[in-house]
Amino acid sequence: MGFLMPDTSEVLLDAVSLTKTFGNGTRAVDSVSLLVNRGETVGLVGESGCGKSTTAKMLLRLLSPDSGSVRFDGVDLLAARGKQLRAMRKRLQVVPQNPQTSLNPRLTVRASIEFNLRAHDFPKSEWKTRVAGLLDRVGLAERHAEAFPHEMSGGQLQRAAIARALASEPDLVVCDEAVSALDKSVQAQVLNLLVELQRDLGVAYLFISHDLSVVEHISDRVVVMYLGKVVEEGTAADLWSQPKHPYTTTLLSASPGTGRERIVLKGDPPNPANPPSGCTFHTRCPAAFDRCSVEVPQLLTVGRQHNSACWLNETADTIEPAAVSA
Ligand code: SF4
């Protein structure tokens, strides 16, 4: 995403200027760059329809971008075919929002996990031991191996989905609203599990959520999207303590425990097929001024490892345009 100057040996996923426009003219994702280092968690946050799930689909090769590039551990992911693509898929897994629909209702948990083991050529002689080990890791009992999805609670199902994702021993797991459907207390348990797994296995996460308080809880860095664009990115600590974009401030104000006064945005997000001129947030921004509806603010460096796209940041302490990683 450009604001870091990482040791290239640490870079796992490097997406540059991804753009996707759908047939109806909707620019769902506009020049989004995103970088995930080994073993870290990057949060991707924004309202429903901001382009975060479309971005994830492009990273997972479920959707082709119109332009841009994605490198995974140095390999051009968009050009990968055959064996190379299968090898990439093994290392890049997903935990979806709703395991009720993502786990096959006619398969037991064991069969779902074994499906992934088979797909990635793990010897059949190891399956039983591997399934038992995975269930233990995610805090499920041995008996859950023979359970069907409809026999399990939401939290148990999400643990099973995590076990299935981990079966191929991935380097990066994309968690797409992975805890959004859970009660708060179960949500906290699953988040703690993800943190523990990262500590033990060194796996990296791209954690997608509409809820900044959830993302902040587990992320090293956070990327905020609005109407298909990155509007702010930085360490979780910096975004939490000193947000530099009014949209981030608004999201934070909605998070419990921040002690911030709640800011209620005017109206609904604009139609992405017909975005507002200038800063696309100007129709709802509490701080908008004349320039905002005319000129598009670029992502600028506003601090160490901190970028924001807002005219309010164009002051003496704005350092330089955010570099785009090559
Ligand atoms: Fe608000 Fe203007 Fe900043 Fe956009 S550029 S976020 S409208 S103050």
Boltz pocket constraint, residues with backbone or C-beta under 6 A from the ligand:
constraints:
  - pocket:
      binder: B
      contacts: [[A, 245], [A, 246], [A, 247], [A, 279], [A, 280], [A, 281], [A, 282], [A, 283], [A, 285], [A, 286], [A, 287], [A, 288], [A, 289], [A, 292], [A, 297], [A, 309], [A, 310], [A, 311], [A, 312]]
      max_distance: 6.0
